[in-house]
Amino acid sequence: MQKRFKSRFLFCDRWLDRQSIVRNMEAFQDILVIVLCLTLFAVMIIQIWGIFIAITQTVDYKHVTAKILFVLILVELFRLLMIYLQEHSISVGVAVEVTIVSVLREVVVHGALEISWIQTAAICGLLFILGSLLLVCAKTPHMDCMSANTKFCPIVYQGGREKQKELEFRYSHQCDENKPLV
């Protein structure tokens, strides 16, 4: 008895083809992300125009600062969507950065003195957790890097082990003699 391939459906010779379905869904998803990017770009331009009008008419620093921080959040969201279009995965580090800027925007808009101590403690805890997550994301290599197994990913690349040991050996001997490593 012959086993069927794992990459096919039960209806492999019929009208269901997983590769074409996935390809079409990815194309549709890319179109949706492009529309979101264009919409975000339009909203950014409208907000920047609103900042210029707010500066020329009245100088309400709280209002202008809130609008500027909102534009920064939109820029980070735009960057997140660009990364998604390039890599087809969400960058957790950028998403955490957007969240941190959003929380800080709310603190600036509402004023730190107007927030109750319970909300202040909750915001501090959230910022501590998000900062920790950002550090973990910065120290952890990207999954694409680890799965690619290239020389640009120093953790997984196996091809240069002999060269690395040779350099370490030469380095230890040349350090003893105070010679530069060539």
C-alpha positions, -999 to 999 in steps of 0.1 A, spaced: 0 0 0 14 34 -10 13 63 15 0 96 5 22 127 7 17 149 37 16 181 16 -15 171 -3 -52 170 7 -72 138 2 -85 154 -30 -50 160 -44 -60 153 -80 -92 173 -78 -99 210 -76 -84 215 -41 -48 224 -43 -32 236 -11 -3 255 -27 -26 276 -50 -50 283 -21 -22 295 1 -6 315 -27 -40 332 -34 -47 339 2 -12 354 8 -17 377 -22 -51 388 -9 -36 394 25 -8 414 10 -34 436 -8 -52 442 25 -19 452 42 -11 476 13 -45 492 17 -39 495 54 -5 511 47 -20 536 23 -48 545 48 -22 550 76 -2 572 54 -32 593 46 -41 596 82 -5 606 90 -7 634 65 -40 646 78 -27 646 114 5 665 104 -17 691 87 -38 693 119 -5 699 139 5 728 116 -30 743 120 -30 738 158 4 755 160 -6 785 139 -40 791 156 -35 784 193 -6 771 213 -21 744 234 10 724 242 -9 694 256 -31 691 224 -1 695 201 20 670 220 -8 645 219 -11 649 181 27 646 177 28 614 198 -2 601 178 17 606 145 47 587 161 24 558 169 11 559 133 47 559 120 55 528 142 23 510 129 33 518 94 68 504 100 52 473 115 31 468 84 62 473 62 80 446 81 50 423 77 50 429 39 87 421 37 90 391 60 53 379 63 57 378 101 49 403 128 79 419 145 72 415 183 98 442 191 82 468 169 47 459 183 60 463 219 75 497 209 42 508 196 25 497 228 50 516 249 46 548 229 8 544 231 8 540 269 32 570 273 9 591 250 -20 584 273 0 594 303 11 627 286 -25 634 273 -42 628 307 -14 642 328 6 622 353 -9 641 383 -45 635 372 -41 597 372 -50 578 404 -23 559 422 -38 525 412 -37 534 375 -2 547 380 9 514 395 -8 495 367 9 517 341 43 512 358 38 474 359 27 473 322 57 494 312 81 472 332 67 441 316 68 457 281 104 468 287 114 433 298 97 419 267 116 444 246 149 433 261 141 397 255 132 404 219 165 423 214 186 395 229 167 367 211 177 361 174 150 363 149 133 330 139 140 336 102 177 339 111 177 307 131 158 287 104 180 300 76 212 287 91 234 313 74 267 329 84 247 361 94 231 342 123 260 336 147 240 312 169 231 285 144 258 288 117 279 256 118 301 262 88 327 285 106 334 265 137 368 253 126 378 288 115 365 302 148 386 277 168 416 285 147 411 322 154 407 316 191 439 295 191 459 322 172 444 349 193 455 332 226 491 328 213 493 363 198 480 379 230 507 362 250 533 377 226 514 411 223 512 408 186 482 421 166 458 395 152 459 394 114 
